[in-house]
Amino acid sequence: MHTIVEKLFVDIQTFVFHTEAPRFVRAMRKEVTVEVGDSSVLECFASGAPKPVISWYKDNTRVQSSDHVVFAESGQMLVIPQSDEEDAGSYACEATNSQGTVTHRVKLSVETGRWIVCQLVRPRTVANLAPINSQPTRRSTVISIQSRLVTDTN
């Protein structure tokens, strides 16, 4: 009789996890300038393994999603649909995973409307225009103008 020796082979699967520290995959702007009422879009496209978590900060305070600020593309885009002067500042995008953290900073400037200076001159007629009041609105600046019209009747 033959002795049968059975061998038990146990398959052991070795899981190899590829890890990579976060890195930015697109060139990003260092300064963004918009007008009051326009939308602002700040970008922070990063990759890594495991996938990095994106966090945004404005003047060192974490930015939260709200009616005024929304995030798109898994947080890689910060969108302000209607910017106002209070949105201006220094923003930082932080991409973090178990392998590290990278940070990108961008300055957001929000400009108000510009003054329009004009002078009307007609033959024998002079108009002096002087702004007396300005009031910013969401889209433009409303200017009240006081004028004095002098006409030469000769």
Rosetta silent file (secondary structure, phi, psi, omega in degrees, C-alpha in Angstrom):
SEQUENCE: MHTIVEKLFVDIQTFVFHTEAPRFVRAMRKEVTVEVGDSSVLECFASGAPKPVISWYKDNTRVQSSDHVVFAESGQMLVIPQSDEEDAGSYACEATNSQGTVTHRVKLSVETGRWIVCQLVRPRTVANLAPINSQPTRRSTVISIQSRLVTDTN
SCORE:     score description
SCORE:     0.000 S_00000001
   1 L     0.000  137.064  178.940    0.000    0.000    0.000 S_00000001
   2 L   -84.867  137.692  173.492    1.182    3.366   -0.878 S_00000001
   3 L   -88.166  122.056  179.825    1.343    6.023    1.749 S_00000001
   4 L   -98.412  121.310  177.717   -0.235    9.116    0.425 S_00000001
   5 L  -104.796  116.184  177.763    1.117   12.247    1.867 S_00000001
   6 L   -97.447  134.704  177.705   -1.092   15.118    1.289 S_00000001
   7 L  -108.871  136.668  179.128    0.323   18.507    1.554 S_00000001
   8 L  -100.495  117.808  177.752   -1.812   21.412    2.384 S_00000001
   9 L  -103.726  129.505  178.679   -0.890   24.526    0.549 S_00000001
  10 L  -108.505  121.126  175.112   -2.284   27.725    1.805 S_00000001
  11 L   -78.595  122.395  176.142   -2.472   30.547   -0.605 S_00000001
  12 L  -111.660  119.784  177.493   -1.483   33.685    1.092 S_00000001
  13 L   -90.295  128.453  177.265   -2.292   36.794   -0.807 S_00000001
  14 L   -99.573  120.815  178.891    0.023   39.609   -0.202 S_00000001
  15 L   -91.427  122.332  177.164   -1.608   42.951   -0.587 S_00000001
  16 L  -108.673  119.516  179.002    0.739   45.591   -1.833 S_00000001
  17 L  -100.437  124.974  174.845   -0.517   49.099   -1.408 S_00000001
  18 L   -83.601  126.748  178.062    0.988   51.745   -3.606 S_00000001
  19 L  -121.890  147.113 -179.395    1.308   54.979   -1.665 S_00000001
  20 E  -149.334  132.688  177.130    2.213   58.396   -2.940 S_00000001
  21 E   -64.305  151.108  178.393    2.426   61.747   -1.184 S_00000001
  22 E   -60.224  146.765  174.379    0.023   64.407   -2.477 S_00000001
  23 E  -149.817  152.938  178.354    1.203   66.548   -5.370 S_00000001
  24 E   -83.425  137.027 -174.217   -0.410   69.203   -7.511 S_00000001
  25 L  -106.159   -3.081  177.156   -1.187   68.048  -11.048 S_00000001
  26 L  -136.353  147.942  172.671   -1.931   71.424  -12.678 S_00000001
  27 L   -67.915  135.117 -177.018   -0.226   74.773  -12.656 S_00000001
  28 L  -120.800  149.261 -179.299   -2.312   77.054  -10.468 S_00000001
  29 L   -72.430  147.973  177.262   -2.626   80.813  -10.382 S_00000001
  30 L   -95.363  -18.858  178.550   -1.078   82.764   -7.528 S_00000001
  31 E  -139.986  137.963  175.890   -3.434   85.731   -7.946 S_00000001
  32 E  -130.509  130.370  178.831   -7.064   85.987   -9.022 S_00000001
  33 E  -123.932  128.675  177.556   -8.819   89.337   -9.527 S_00000001
  34 E  -133.087  166.388  175.139  -12.580   89.708  -10.032 S_00000001
  35 E   -93.810  155.074  175.503  -15.119   92.532   -9.876 S_00000001
  36 L   -53.543  131.604  178.827  -17.777   92.799   -7.167 S_00000001
  37 L    93.976  -18.824  177.982  -20.713   90.570   -8.183 S_00000001
  38 L   -81.826  161.848  177.754  -18.651   88.318  -10.475 S_00000001
  39 L   -83.419  146.468  175.513  -17.968   84.684   -9.663 S_00000001
  40 E  -113.713  134.606  176.633  -14.586   83.630   -8.249 S_00000001
  41 E  -128.911  117.329  176.415  -13.146   80.180   -8.966 S_00000001
  42 E  -109.904  133.140 -174.349  -10.043   79.014   -7.129 S_00000001
  43 E  -113.493  149.750  179.762   -8.521   75.685   -8.230 S_00000001
  44 L  -154.159   79.716 -176.141   -6.444   73.091   -6.404 S_00000001
  45 L   -93.259  117.709 -175.983   -6.056   69.883   -8.416 S_00000001
  46 E  -131.979  154.767  173.790   -4.028   67.265   -6.540 S_00000001
  47 E  -132.297  168.929  179.113   -3.366   63.533   -6.751 S_00000001
  48 E   164.819  170.935  178.210   -1.840   60.960   -4.430 S_00000001
  49 E  -136.784  119.000   -2.481   -2.411   57.507   -2.966 S_00000001
  50 L   -64.449  163.949 -177.822   -4.495   57.284   -0.968 S_00000001
  51 L   -55.456  128.600 -178.305   -6.527   60.069   -2.580 S_00000001
  52 L   -70.072  150.324  173.531   -5.797   63.332   -0.748 S_00000001
  53 E   -92.217  131.202 -178.126   -8.430   65.210    1.218 S_00000001
  54 E   -99.324  131.400  175.493   -8.681   68.853    0.133 S_00000001
  55 E  -127.741  142.595  179.338   -9.178   71.627    2.699 S_00000001
  56 E  -115.285  142.720  178.439   -9.489   75.360    2.005 S_00000001
  57 E  -133.002  141.263  173.217   -8.489   78.226    4.309 S_00000001
  58 E  -119.246  120.832 -177.874   -9.034   81.981    4.039 S_00000001
  59 L    49.023   45.616  176.900   -6.665   84.100    6.104 S_00000001
  60 L    69.153   12.344  175.593   -5.801   80.930    8.129 S_00000001
  61 E  -113.454  131.813 -177.371   -9.466   80.135    8.924 S_00000001
  62 E   -61.853  135.269 -179.916  -11.031   77.005    7.435 S_00000001
  63 L   -92.174  130.185  178.566  -13.629   77.730    4.723 S_00000001
  64 L  -108.061  151.193  174.805  -16.909   75.844    5.015 S_00000001
  65 L   -65.734  139.878 -178.543  -19.490   75.238    2.289 S_00000001
  66 L  -155.456 -170.914  174.691  -22.406   77.685    2.584 S_00000001
  67 L   -67.257  -24.322 -175.343  -24.924   79.630    0.521 S_00000001
  68 L   -95.094  -27.195 -177.398  -22.063   81.984   -0.377 S_00000001
  69 L  -130.427  130.541  176.958  -19.257   79.431   -1.014 S_00000001
  70 E  -127.114  155.402  177.873  -19.535   76.057   -2.746 S_00000001
  71 E  -112.977  143.204  177.754  -16.995   73.335   -3.511 S_00000001
  72 E  -130.900  165.414  177.853  -16.825   71.364   -6.763 S_00000001
  73 L    53.933   52.776  179.232  -14.713   68.460   -8.067 S_00000001
  74 L    56.415   36.507  177.425  -14.349   66.823   -4.631 S_00000001
  75 L    87.085   -1.510 -177.116  -13.275   70.107   -3.077 S_00000001
  76 L   -77.950   -8.983  175.344  -10.628   70.839   -5.689 S_00000001
  77 E  -128.980  127.468  174.047  -12.518   73.979   -6.774 S_00000001
  78 E  -102.393  123.736 -175.639  -13.729   76.698   -4.417 S_00000001
  79 E  -121.646  128.325  173.151  -16.498   78.729   -6.084 S_00000001
  80 E  -114.299  102.030 -174.054  -17.959   82.024   -4.890 S_00000001
  81 L   -59.533  -36.619  177.924  -20.910   82.669   -7.250 S_00000001
  82 L  -133.671   97.274 -176.423  -21.205   86.390   -6.352 S_00000001
  83 L   -72.143  145.392  170.891  -18.003   87.829   -4.923 S_00000001
  84 L  -132.282  174.089 -173.408  -18.004   90.819   -2.624 S_00000001
  85 H   -58.880  -29.716  179.907  -15.219   92.839   -1.018 S_00000001
  86 H   -68.744  -16.974  179.305  -15.242   90.667    2.118 S_00000001
  87 H   -77.813  -17.655 -179.393  -14.172   87.667   -0.011 S_00000001
  88 L   -62.619  143.938  177.053  -10.816   89.271   -0.816 S_00000001
  89 E   156.873 -169.727 -179.804   -7.851   87.766    1.011 S_00000001
  90 E   -98.783  118.612 -179.883   -5.227   85.065    1.084 S_00000001
  91 E  -105.996  145.607  176.117   -6.573   81.556    0.388 S_00000001
  92 E  -129.755  134.999  175.499   -4.706   78.300    0.964 S_00000001
  93 E  -107.891  128.536 -178.947   -5.524   74.900   -0.463 S_00000001
  94 E  -118.869  124.155  176.408   -4.216   71.945    1.519 S_00000001
  95 E  -110.380  120.631 -173.317   -4.058   68.418    0.050 S_00000001
  96 E  -130.753  136.401  167.372   -3.440   65.773    2.738 S_00000001
  97 E  -141.989 -172.758 -176.358   -3.137   61.996    2.854 S_00000001
  98 L   -65.220  -13.493 -177.632   -1.267   59.491    5.054 S_00000001
  99 L   -98.382   -6.918  178.237    1.934   60.271    3.162 S_00000001
 100 E   150.813 -170.409 -177.412    1.983   64.025    3.694 S_00000001
 101 E  -140.367  137.763  170.772    0.544   67.451    2.980 S_00000001
 102 E  -124.879  149.623 -176.551    1.100   70.030    0.247 S_00000001
 103 E  -130.709  138.359  173.948   -0.185   73.600    0.295 S_00000001
 104 E  -124.614  136.448  179.821   -0.865   76.137   -2.455 S_00000001
 105 E  -113.113  143.023  178.097   -1.648   79.790   -1.736 S_00000001
 106 E  -140.790  138.672  178.137   -3.625   82.187   -3.918 S_00000001
 107 E   -97.420  125.358  176.187   -4.505   85.848   -3.383 S_00000001
 108 E  -104.182  123.235  175.582   -8.073   86.827   -4.277 S_00000001
 109 E  -111.987  133.519  178.378   -8.696   90.506   -5.046 S_00000001
 110 E  -119.973  113.687 -175.678  -12.248   91.812   -5.430 S_00000001
 111 E   -98.375  145.384  173.988  -12.429   95.218   -7.079 S_00000001
 112 L   -86.784  169.895  177.736  -15.287   97.682   -6.955 S_00000001
 113 L   -58.043  158.357 -178.746  -16.445   99.583  -10.036 S_00000001
 114 L   -98.952  152.739  176.582  -14.208  102.340  -11.308 S_00000001
 115 L   -70.064  141.993  174.093  -15.004  106.052  -11.436 S_00000001
 116 L  -109.370  118.218 -179.217  -15.948  107.431  -14.816 S_00000001
 117 L  -103.640  128.039  179.650  -14.680  110.964  -15.284 S_00000001
 118 L  -142.192  154.115  175.873  -16.262  112.975  -18.061 S_00000001
 119 L  -138.917  129.757  179.220  -16.493  116.529  -19.203 S_00000001
 120 L  -101.260  128.757  178.195  -18.997  117.763  -21.764 S_00000001
 121 E  -131.821  124.031  174.895  -17.974  120.638  -23.956 S_00000001
 122 E  -124.752  158.523  177.448  -20.172  122.141  -26.657 S_00000001
 123 L   -54.090  125.997  176.789  -19.639  125.380  -28.511 S_00000001
 124 L    61.996   15.961  177.676  -20.425  128.218  -26.108 S_00000001
 125 E  -134.211  131.322  179.471  -21.672  125.702  -23.510 S_00000001
 126 E  -126.257  134.850  176.808  -19.680  124.392  -20.586 S_00000001
 127 E  -119.537  126.790  175.101  -20.766  121.712  -18.163 S_00000001
 128 E  -102.421  119.169 -178.593  -18.967  121.205  -14.870 S_00000001
 129 E  -111.838  132.265  177.991  -19.510  117.717  -13.483 S_00000001
 130 E  -140.176  123.668  177.601  -18.555  116.756   -9.970 S_00000001
 131 E   -65.183  133.851  178.918  -19.414  113.469   -8.234 S_00000001
 132 E  -113.809  -16.403 -177.126  -21.221  114.134   -4.971 S_00000001
 133 E  -160.147  138.348  173.084  -22.146  110.611   -3.875 S_00000001
 134 E  -134.867  144.769 -178.236  -21.251  107.049   -4.796 S_00000001
 135 E  -140.249  114.633  179.951  -22.813  103.850   -3.598 S_00000001
 136 E   -67.614  143.988  173.312  -21.455  100.391   -4.518 S_00000001
 137 L  -123.149 -178.102 -179.257  -23.947   97.788   -5.688 S_00000001
 138 L   -62.359  -37.314 -173.338  -23.491   94.094   -6.561 S_00000001
 139 L  -108.187  -25.569 -174.876  -22.705   94.773  -10.242 S_00000001
 140 L  -157.184 -177.229  176.080  -21.561   98.396  -10.500 S_00000001
 141 E  -111.270  127.176  178.118  -21.143  101.684   -8.716 S_00000001
 142 E   -88.401  127.632 -177.489  -24.007  104.166   -8.826 S_00000001
 143 E  -118.434  126.304  172.686  -22.738  107.721   -9.132 S_00000001
 144 E   -92.676  133.785 -176.735  -24.821  110.795   -8.436 S_00000001
 145 E  -120.536  131.048  174.688  -23.552  113.799  -10.407 S_00000001
 146 E  -101.480  130.428 -178.205  -24.131  117.441   -9.608 S_00000001
 147 E  -130.993  154.960  175.096  -23.737  119.655  -12.616 S_00000001
 148 E  -130.301  119.541 -177.073  -23.862  123.331  -13.410 S_00000001
 149 E  -101.857  123.706  179.017  -24.571  124.277  -16.966 S_00000001
 150 E  -115.139  125.795 -178.749  -23.359  127.654  -18.178 S_00000001
 151 E  -120.681  131.768  175.493  -24.527  128.831  -21.569 S_00000001
 152 L   -91.643  119.617 -176.403  -23.247  131.798  -23.487 S_00000001
 153 L   -85.430   -1.635 -179.987  -26.158  133.325  -25.383 S_00000001
 154 L   -72.949    0.000    0.000  -23.980  135.383  -27.737 S_00000001
